[in-house]
């Protein structure tokens, strides 16, 4: 199965810029489907980025984050070729993990 | 012969029982301190708060003061409330977290980011907005809260309307 996570991590000197795009419905639990039934809430709660055994960025998300969420941040202390591990868990207990090489 | 066979299961059961009790006892200890560190846990309660002030209080337990060192970038007019690109940067030192609150949403807290040492205090993401609303970004730096707000006009709401 293709990963739900797409990441681009580029090192520029000391700073590594990370952009991530995740495929997820991010249902709020407040929207009705065409039959008039509520679509139950289904959203990512925690998204974590780890590099060299250390958390570099942790997101706690609610239902107000857009469908197929996007996030961008930068951090210090990584080099080209280092591994960046990305993982998320949603409110139904589902999760996904991927590892990206910093380029 | 028969007596030893008869005894064996009981002895095994006792040993197993003792082992699992020991495991349980050990297992509980490391979890206790982890639970008290509220910062490391998903802030479920804060995400359930309907209005902004309550959400800030539940998440941080204090109030924020406006600061021009927090730069919030969001569109004046969002054509699609389902996807509003929002970013925040700050020149403050010792930033530990950044959070976004959308005042008019059913639940005010949208996202909260932890910024560990070495990570640059700037985040860009995309949020949903139910209608025209005040947007607040809060930066926690050196134990204090600083905020920036912006009014975003939403022409089509982001709640499936």
Interface residues (C-beta under 8 A of the other chain):
Chain A: X15 X28 X30 X31 X32 X45 X46 X54 X55 X56 X57 X58 X59 X60 X61 X62 X63 X64 X65 X66 X67 X69 X70 X71 X72 X73 X74 X75 X76 X77
Chain B: X42 X43 X47 X82 X83 X84 X87 X102 X105 X106 X107 X109 X110 X111 X112 X113 X114 X115 X116 X118 X119 X120 X122 X123 X124 X125 X126 X127 X128 X129 X158 X159 X160
